[in-house]
Amino acid sequence: MAGNVYSVCDPEQYRKAGPTDLVELLPPPGGNPLYLQKWLVETLVFAIVHHEFVHLSGPTGSAKSSLLEALYTVPENFRGVCDGLGCASRPLKLFPIEMATFEAPGELYQRRALKDGTTYDEPSRLVAALAAAARCAGSAYPLIWLREIGRVHSSSVQGGLLNLMTRAEIVLPDGTHFPGQGIAWVADSNYQAEQSATHTLVTLDDALKRRFTINLTLDYLTAEQEVQVLEHIFNGNGGVLVPAELIVKVVQLGNVVRRHRSEGNLQTLTPPTIYGYMAFLRTARALPHLSLQQVALATLLGNAGSEDRKHVAGVFNEVFGLQTEEEEDPTMVGNLF
């Protein structure tokens, strides 16, 4: 367990992890493993099991969507945390709803459909999901996932959720009703990072804000934690695939980029993540004839806009040092492997 990273799917390891230790979730198909503090994962799973209303907020790239997908698409992850909490073992049933598709509150209930040249009203995807969630509440843990709650067309759409997000009887305009108890809700957003990054969000409806009973912030791991994770991924099996000093440097580079972005600069660069660091390190190892600057320009510092390109070299040099043609280039990957 290099760097004190514990597997959710190994009961013995998981028991040893403290609340602030990093735990590893198995990756969803085609994805990457996920690394988060244990207390955050357990709080979310506890909230799902006990049918809470959850607001999951944080900056882009902080693993909000990845966490929910890892819990749902890899049943071992959800089951491992449930077992650790002593909860009854039932499958998680996830119902994702894209909130950006709703332009008015009425569309939360019904939408226009076309069949045989005739238009008619049919239940919205949200209503259909609620009906399905109510049916499976006894055999699974149903979870309604409101994706990007801040990117709806107006706050009035958020307000329209109030009659649906309830533990009481859910009554639709046509008189149809079904029980609301036994259904958990989670809404993800970037509200927590609204002041430190560029996001176009509607003002969060106060009444809806009060409806959330669990409020979790997912933020980037600290630099030390990111180093732990990368050491675990690349050097955790006894070998040293990537030099430790290179791992430290790439994490420093990512944190410098974040600092500049928080100051309003480098907005065209992709926010650094563990997976961006992994791409950098894999590329550096596979193409040792490239300099680290070239690797950075193909990964973490790639696709910068015209204005940001003027600052990219300075950002790289801030971490790796200014190089001159006369100097032996210590940033050549071949010198590090």
Secondary structure, DSSP 8 states (H G I E B T S, - for coil): -TTSEEETT-HHHHHH--TTSEEEE---TTS--EEEEHHHHHHHHHHHHTT-EEEEE--TTSSHHHHHHHHHH-HHHHHHHHHHHT-----EEEEEEEGGG--SGGGGTEEEEEETTEEEEEE-HHHHHHHHHHHTTTTSEEEEEEETGGGSS-HHHHHTTTTTS-SSEEE-TTS-EEE-TT-EEEEEESGGGTTTS--------HHHHHH-SEEEE-----HHHHHHHHHHHHHTTSS-SS-HHHHHHHHHHHHHHHHHHHTT--TTS----HHHHHHHHHHHHH-TTSBHHHHHHHTTTTT--HHHHHHHHHHHHHHH----TTS--TTBGGGT-
